[in-house]
């Protein structure tokens, strides 16, 4: 072997040694990322009413650097109203194949019936549920809240004096009073009765308000497509909904609108109990008049289930990391924070009857920690909901 070849091979060997030593050094120093050391991302799409609570809990959870399979868990929360999310699930817009992002690890909708609607869609496509209803990964309620009437105290007294109760039929009669508030016994300066209903296209509560109205109209806890397409009911519902000031101007956070703009938004409406409780003080301070809370005969429950996507798009590690966060949300300290925001905790160790409870603070205005037994509105099927939304788009939306 001549000298040139010896030098060439020596240079090659030296280069390989340098590369090997550099690789070993960077591995030991951690400069080259190990795929298994990357954080596990738990992506959550959350209904609007609970999103601030879930997001705050996620920040605390992330700060604790919890791990799953030796990897740090990072929880991110995206607020999205359940009507929009339901449409995305139905159209497959959460799947990676459409180029618009990965499937959320978890969905927290307003109500379990929305989960059932998504399952019915995917059962038809895949022959199985995509969200489980039993077992370790089952959809599990995090907190609950009720639909209740929130009406300015002065307006409540007039309506109660005239009709002896406040329900959808009372509100309908108030809405069609041609003489406005003076005809009902109120002040002329109040003008006409103005109903507050969340926009059904921005908030699931708006859709469920129409379901609740139908339940009282028919005096039953379950409604069908035949019920909501009945011309007499539709005429009654249009008269009722026409008393909403302007659906297009309402945000997804209707009670916040009430707190900001007061009587110009409306005189009262059926709204989420937790939103009413957490905004009661601000509304009273700003408008020098409290709201009165009234619970309807047919109660609508929002149970905000923690629902884990069981498709192959998320790994077992992601699903188990999500389960860790679910258990964290159900711990007493985090549930106590939910109670402070007006929700009814799923963890029975957390009381809402203490002196600091919003339910106790506002019981003089009708809030109740324990609501007497009443009928519970049953969840309508997809066709009934679609019929109501279509009717709204054609007859009310502006």
C-alpha positions as a printed NumPy array, in Angstrom:
array([[   0.   ,    0.   ,    0.   ],
       [   1.534,    3.315,   -1.055],
       [   1.776,    6.352,    1.156],
       [  -1.124,    8.191,   -0.525],
       [  -3.558,    5.348,    0.191],
       [  -2.397,    5.147,    3.812],
       [  -3.026,    8.853,    4.289],
       [  -6.465,    8.558,    2.611],
       [  -7.635,    5.705,    4.827],
       [  -6.228,    7.436,    7.906],
       [  -8.259,   10.556,    7.108],
       [ -11.435,    8.448,    6.611],
       [ -10.927,    6.602,    9.882],
       [ -10.219,    9.861,   11.729],
       [ -13.402,   11.422,   10.298],
       [ -15.467,    8.436,   11.355],
       [ -14.002,    8.605,   14.861],
       [ -14.797,   12.321,   15.102],
       [ -18.371,   11.758,   13.9  ],
       [ -18.829,    8.858,   16.326],
       [ -17.455,   10.833,   19.27 ],
       [ -19.62 ,   13.844,   18.357],
       [ -22.73 ,   11.688,   18.091],
       [ -22.008,   10.043,   21.444],
       [ -21.405,   13.417,   23.081],
       [ -24.597,   14.948,   21.738],
       [ -26.609,   11.901,   22.77 ],
       [ -25.206,   12.128,   26.289],
       [ -25.854,   15.875,   26.415],
       [ -29.403,   15.466,   25.1  ],
       [ -28.929,   17.777,   22.086],
       [ -30.468,   15.277,   19.655],
       [ -34.177,   14.947,   20.383],
       [ -35.411,   11.491,   21.285],
       [ -38.909,   10.952,   19.788],
       [ -39.973,    9.072,   22.915],
       [ -38.909,   12.05 ,   25.048],
       [ -41.218,   14.468,   23.247],
       [ -44.268,   15.677,   25.227],
       [ -47.59 ,   13.899,   24.815],
       [ -50.087,   16.385,   23.439],
       [ -53.632,   16.132,   24.784],
       [ -55.791,   18.332,   22.553],
       [ -59.182,   19.251,   24.002],
       [ -62.125,   20.926,   22.281],
       [ -64.309,   22.378,   25.026],
       [ -67.848,   23.767,   25.172],
       [ -67.88 ,   27.501,   25.847],
       [ -69.46 ,   27.535,   29.334],
       [ -66.784,   25.315,   30.927],
       [ -63.805,   26.331,   28.788],
       [ -62.413,   28.969,   31.214],
       [ -62.512,   26.435,   34.058],
       [ -60.945,   23.658,   31.941],
       [ -58.261,   26.018,   30.598],
       [ -57.296,   27.215,   34.075],
       [ -57.113,   23.602,   35.265],
       [ -54.946,   22.722,   32.252],
       [ -52.457,   25.468,   33.171],
       [ -52.155,   24.066,   36.703],
       [ -51.885,   20.514,   35.404],
       [ -49.165,   21.437,   32.893],
       [ -47.219,   23.319,   35.56 ],
       [ -46.983,   20.115,   37.597],
       [ -45.077,   18.392,   34.754],
       [ -47.082,   15.193,   35.006],
       [ -45.929,   12.265,   32.871],
       [ -47.305,    9.29 ,   30.985],
       [ -45.005,    6.464,   29.847],
       [ -42.017,    8.595,   30.83 ],
       [ -43.101,   11.584,   28.734],
       [ -44.402,   14.95 ,   29.922],
       [ -48.106,   15.6  ,   29.295],
       [ -49.105,   18.93 ,   27.749],
       [ -52.818,   19.773,   27.662],
       [ -54.125,   22.399,   25.241],
       [ -57.74 ,   23.613,   25.228],
       [ -59.64 ,   25.088,   22.284],
       [ -63.026,   26.757,   22.967],
       [ -65.753,   25.811,   20.504],
       [ -69.528,   25.878,   20.803],
       [ -71.023,   22.405,   20.65 ],
       [ -73.221,   23.094,   17.623],
       [ -70.141,   23.957,   15.557],
       [ -68.189,   20.996,   16.945],
       [ -71.067,   18.614,   16.2  ],
       [ -71.059,   19.755,   12.578],
       [ -67.291,   19.236,   12.342],
       [ -67.562,   15.702,   13.717],
       [ -70.38 ,   14.893,   11.313],
       [ -68.47 ,   16.229,    8.297],
       [ -65.172,   14.641,    9.312],
       [ -63.454,   18.014,    9.566],
       [ -61.395,   16.997,   12.595],
       [ -59.606,   14.202,   10.722],
       [ -55.988,   14.643,    9.537],
       [ -56.811,   13.566,    5.968],
       [ -58.6  ,   16.816,    5.179],
       [ -55.524,   18.894,    5.953],
       [ -57.232,   20.961,    8.644],
       [ -55.562,   19.54 ,   11.73 ],
       [ -55.48 ,   16.48 ,   13.946],
       [ -58.403,   14.828,   15.664],
       [ -58.893,   16.225,   19.19 ],
       [ -57.951,   13.761,   21.9  ],
       [ -60.968,   14.866,   23.93 ],
       [ -64.275,   16.599,   23.328],
       [ -66.173,   18.252,   26.192],
       [ -69.607,   19.158,   24.767],
       [ -72.479,   20.783,   26.632],
       [ -74.425,   17.564,   26.982],
       [ -74.088,   13.81 ,   26.639],
       [ -76.806,   13.667,   24.014],
       [ -74.419,   15.421,   21.6  ],
       [ -71.979,   12.545,   22.104],
       [ -74.769,   10.118,   21.236],
       [ -75.458,   12.04 ,   18.024],
       [ -71.81 ,   11.78 ,   16.952],
       [ -71.793,    8.073,   17.804],
       [ -74.844,    7.511,   15.626],
       [ -73.026,    9.12 ,   12.69 ],
       [ -69.854,    7.08 ,   13.135],
       [ -71.725,    3.86 ,   13.864],
       [ -73.28 ,    4.171,   10.42 ],
       [ -69.844,    4.767,    8.86 ],
       [ -67.67 ,    2.389,   10.89 ],
       [ -70.103,   -0.022,   12.469],
       [ -69.027,    0.976,   15.989],
       [ -69.141,    3.845,   18.473],
       [ -66.213,    6.247,   18.428],
       [ -66.946,    7.551,   21.941],
       [ -67.469,    4.913,   24.632],
       [ -70.414,    4.819,   27.015],
       [ -68.924,    2.328,   29.469],
       [ -65.539,    1.194,   30.724],
       [ -62.511,    3.227,   31.743],
       [ -62.717,    5.618,   28.782],
       [ -66.466,    6.199,   28.954],
       [ -67.934,    9.675,   28.58 ],
       [ -68.07 ,   10.964,   32.143],
       [ -69.754,   14.18 ,   33.372],
       [ -67.357,   16.732,   34.833],
       [ -69.885,   19.201,   36.264],
       [ -73.563,   19.922,   35.728],
       [ -75.647,   23.035,   35.29 ],
       [ -79.367,   23.571,   34.749],
       [ -81.401,   25.722,   32.445],
       [ -83.2  ,   28.308,   34.554],
       [ -85.064,   31.534,   34.017],
       [ -83.101,   34.682,   34.708],
       [ -85.391,   37.743,   34.804],
       [ -84.876,   41.233,   36.17 ],
       [ -86.574,   41.372,   39.549],
       [ -88.943,   44.215,   38.638],
       [ -90.108,   42.359,   35.509],
       [ -90.457,   39.102,   37.407],
       [ -92.799,   40.679,   39.973],
       [ -95.084,   42.047,   37.245],
       [ -95.24 ,   38.726,   35.384],
       [ -95.763,   36.705,   38.539],
       [ -98.533,   39.032,   39.733],
       [-100.38 ,   38.739,   36.407],
       [ -99.772,   35.097,   35.462],
       [ -98.969,   33.566,   38.895],
       [ -95.99 ,   31.745,   37.374],
       [ -93.121,   32.254,   34.976],
       [ -92.785,   29.672,   32.214],
       [ -92.651,   29.584,   28.414],
       [ -96.4  ,   30.111,   28.112],
       [ -96.179,   33.181,   30.358],
       [ -93.285,   34.51 ,   28.298],
       [ -95.221,   33.895,   25.089],
       [ -98.243,   35.824,   26.362],
       [ -95.952,   38.645,   27.476],
       [ -94.24 ,   38.655,   24.092],
       [ -97.483,   39.096,   22.126],
       [ -99.002,   41.745,   24.424],
       [ -99.844,   44.492,   21.911],
       [ -99.761,   47.169,   24.588],
       [ -96.338,   46.134,   25.812],
       [ -95.419,   46.275,   29.488],
       [ -98.245,   48.678,   30.448],
       [-100.767,   46.028,   29.315],
       [ -99.021,   43.539,   31.599],
       [ -98.962,   45.927,   34.548],
       [ -95.441,   47.243,   34.089],
       [ -94.002,   50.666,   33.356],
       [ -94.42 ,   52.316,   29.975],
       [ -90.701,   53.128,   29.92 ],
       [ -89.979,   49.39 ,   29.664],
       [ -91.49 ,   49.28 ,   26.181],
       [ -92.306,   45.757,   24.987],
       [ -91.187,   42.484,   26.542],
       [ -87.77 ,   41.436,   25.203],
       [ -86.782,   37.772,   25.444],
       [ -83.171,   36.631,   25.819],
       [ -82.282,   33.416,   24.001],
       [ -78.732,   32.462,   22.941],
       [ -78.264,   32.239,   19.201],
       [ -78.843,   28.553,   18.326],
       [ -76.133,   28.776,   15.676],
       [ -73.572,   30.034,   18.205],
       [ -74.549,   28.243,   21.382],
       [ -76.152,   24.86 ,   22.063],
       [ -78.17 ,   26.546,   24.817],
       [ -80.135,   28.432,   22.166],
       [ -81.111,   25.191,   20.471],
       [ -82.058,   23.594,   23.782],
       [ -84.13 ,   26.656,   24.681],
       [ -86.382,   25.858,   21.722],
       [ -86.526,   22.219,   22.835],
       [ -87.512,   23.377,   26.328],
       [ -90.205,   25.665,   24.913],
       [ -91.628,   22.77 ,   22.891],
       [ -91.694,   20.59 ,   25.997],
       [ -93.819,   23.122,   27.877],
       [ -96.024,   23.791,   24.861],
       [ -96.915,   20.099,   24.632],
       [ -96.571,   19.542,   28.39 ],
       [ -94.293,   16.545,   27.985],
       [ -90.623,   15.735,   28.508],
       [ -89.91 ,   14.325,   25.056],
       [ -90.542,   15.912,   21.671],
       [ -90.419,   14.586,   18.122],
       [ -90.058,   15.886,   14.582],
       [ -93.83 ,   15.774,   14.209],
       [ -94.123,   18.075,   17.228],
       [ -91.716,   20.735,   15.97 ],
       [ -93.125,   20.711,   12.424],
       [ -96.689,   21.204,   13.65 ],
       [ -97.9  ,   24.511,   12.07 ],
       [ -99.675,   25.613,   15.249],
       [ -96.558,   25.095,   17.328],
       [ -94.402,   26.859,   14.752],
       [ -96.759,   29.859,   14.795],
       [ -96.571,   29.95 ,   18.61 ],
       [ -92.772,   29.593,   18.592],
       [ -92.343,   32.355,   16.016],
       [ -94.445,   34.738,   18.128],
       [ -92.259,   33.835,   21.09 ],
       [ -88.904,   34.144,   19.344],
       [ -89.88 ,   37.396,   17.644],
       [ -89.518,   39.109,   21.031],
       [ -85.718,   38.552,   20.949],
       [ -84.156,   41.929,   20.208],
       [ -81.626,   40.81 ,   17.579],
       [ -80.092,   37.348,   17.297],
       [ -77.327,   38.592,   15.015],
       [ -76.036,   41.007,   17.657],
       [ -75.905,   38.442,   20.467],
       [ -72.569,   36.805,   21.209],
       [ -72.055,   33.24 ,   22.354],
       [ -71.948,   34.557,   25.922],
       [ -75.502,   35.848,   26.318],
       [ -75.403,   36.467,   30.071],
       [ -72.267,   38.557,   29.619],
       [ -74.21 ,   40.629,   27.069],
       [ -76.915,   41.049,   29.698],
       [ -74.336,   42.258,   32.197],
       [ -72.773,   44.684,   29.738],
       [ -75.858,   46.127,   28.053],
       [ -78.604,   45.495,   30.605],
       [ -82.239,   46.059,   29.676],
       [ -81.411,   46.803,   26.036],
       [ -80.461,   43.128,   25.579],
       [ -83.639,   41.863,   27.175],
       [ -85.862,   41.552,   30.223],
       [ -85.165,   37.889,   30.87 ],
       [ -84.758,   34.459,   29.372],
       [ -83.949,   30.831,   29.999],
       [ -80.201,   30.68 ,   30.45 ],
       [ -77.52 ,   28.49 ,   31.955],
       [ -77.678,   28.527,   35.753],
       [ -73.895,   28.746,   36.149],
       [ -73.702,   31.794,   33.856],
       [ -76.448,   33.499,   35.823],
       [ -74.853,   32.79 ,   39.212],
       [ -71.379,   33.939,   38.282],
       [ -72.709,   37.176,   36.725],
       [ -75.37 ,   38.012,   39.341],
       [ -73.186,   40.365,   41.36 ],
       [ -71.883,   42.241,   38.335],
       [ -75.369,   42.692,   36.882],
       [ -76.747,   43.942,   40.205],
       [ -73.828,   46.327,   40.672],
       [ -74.025,   47.742,   37.17 ],
       [ -77.79 ,   47.948,   36.758],
       [ -78.807,   48.371,   40.417],
       [ -81.291,   45.537,   40.101],
       [ -80.785,   41.824,   40.725],
       [ -82.007,   38.982,   38.593],
       [ -84.583,   36.499,   39.778],
       [ -83.805,   32.814,   39.128],
       [ -86.76 ,   30.502,   38.438],
       [ -86.453,   26.768,   37.702],
       [ -88.798,   25.421,   35.001],
       [ -91.132,   22.442,   35.255],
       [ -89.147,   20.506,   32.648],
       [ -85.486,   20.773,   33.547],
       [ -82.754,   20.691,   30.923],
       [ -79.439,   19.389,   32.274],
       [ -76.011,   20.232,   30.887],
       [ -73.512,   17.614,   32.09 ],
       [ -70.341,   18.494,   30.099],
       [ -68.983,   14.948,   29.617],
       [ -65.248,   14.35 ,   29.213],
       [ -65.287,   12.303,   26.006],
       [ -62.151,   10.586,   24.698],
       [ -61.774,    9.897,   20.973],
       [ -61.225,    6.151,   20.577],
       [ -60.125,    6.093,   16.943],
       [ -56.63 ,    5.069,   15.773],
       [ -55.702,    8.711,   15.089],
       [ -54.716,    9.099,   18.748],
       [ -52.228,    6.791,   20.467],
       [ -52.757,    4.722,   23.602],
       [ -50.381,    7.092,   25.405],
       [ -52.492,   10.097,   24.401],
       [ -55.675,    8.385,   25.555],
       [ -54.115,    7.464,   28.901],
       [ -52.692,   10.96 ,   29.324],
       [ -56.201,   12.319,   28.686],
       [ -57.505,    9.964,   31.354],
       [ -54.995,   11.446,   33.807],
       [ -56.306,   14.938,   33.108],
       [ -59.899,   13.765,   33.464],
       [ -59.13 ,   12.383,   36.923],
       [ -57.399,   15.674,   37.759],
       [ -60.521,   17.643,   36.787],
       [ -62.56 ,   15.463,   39.143],
       [ -60.315,   16.071,   42.172],
       [ -61.858,   18.015,   45.044],
       [ -59.745,   21.226,   44.648],
       [ -60.486,   21.55 ,   40.929],
       [ -64.155,   20.692,   41.455],
       [ -64.31 ,   23.325,   44.211],
       [ -63.059,   25.859,   41.674],
       [ -65.898,   24.795,   39.351],
       [ -68.398,   25.283,   42.182],
       [ -67.044,   28.802,   42.704],
       [ -67.967,   29.431,   39.054],
       [ -71.582,   28.368,   39.597],
       [ -71.366,   24.742,   38.46 ],
       [ -72.657,   21.709,   40.343],
       [ -69.619,   19.45 ,   40.955],
       [ -69.608,   15.832,   39.79 ],
       [ -67.428,   15.013,   42.809],
       [ -69.916,   14.541,   45.638],
       [ -67.249,   15.385,   48.221],
       [ -67.518,   19.03 ,   47.149],
       [ -70.493,   20.85 ,   48.672],
       [ -72.434,   23.74 ,   47.181],
       [ -74.277,   24.396,   50.44 ],
       [ -71.493,   26.2  ,   52.305],
       [ -71.517,   29.861,   53.23 ],
       [ -69.226,   30.747,   50.317],
       [ -71.432,   29.01 ,   47.761],
       [ -73.017,   31.1  ,   45.01 ],
       [ -76.144,   28.983,   45.421],
       [ -76.414,   30.092,   49.061],
       [ -75.393,   33.667,   48.328],
       [ -78.201,   34.079,   45.8  ],
       [ -80.881,   31.864,   47.337],
       [ -82.863,   35.003,   48.185],
       [ -83.105,   35.542,   44.416],
       [ -84.292,   32.005,   43.747],
       [ -81.069,   29.985,   43.458],
       [ -81.371,   26.463,   44.869],
       [ -78.607,   24.085,   45.859],
       [ -81.174,   21.284,   45.764],
       [ -83.894,   21.593,   43.141],
       [ -87.195,   19.86 ,   43.983],
       [ -87.979,   16.851,   41.86 ],
       [ -89.252,   17.922,   38.458],
       [ -89.492,   16.32 ,   35.037],
       [ -86.273,   16.149,   33.054],
       [ -86.366,   16.982,   29.363],
       [ -85.183,   14.013,   27.345],
       [ -82.725,   14.508,   24.539],
       [ -84.34 ,   14.828,   21.095],
       [ -82.985,   12.893,   18.142],
       [ -80.917,   14.333,   15.32 ],
       [ -83.877,   14.8  ,   12.952],
       [ -85.783,   16.821,   15.549],
       [ -82.799,   19.067,   16.226],
       [ -82.154,   19.567,   12.535],
       [ -85.817,   20.45 ,   11.994],
       [ -85.638,   23.089,   14.733],
       [ -82.431,   24.582,   13.35 ],
       [ -83.864,   24.655,    9.83 ],
       [ -87.013,   26.338,   11.103],
       [ -84.873,   28.895,   12.937],
       [ -82.796,   29.659,    9.835],
       [ -85.898,   30.151,    7.674],
       [ -88.106,   32.034,   10.113],
       [ -86.062,   33.852,   12.73 ],
       [ -82.364,   34.251,   11.88 ],
       [ -81.445,   37.645,   10.511]])
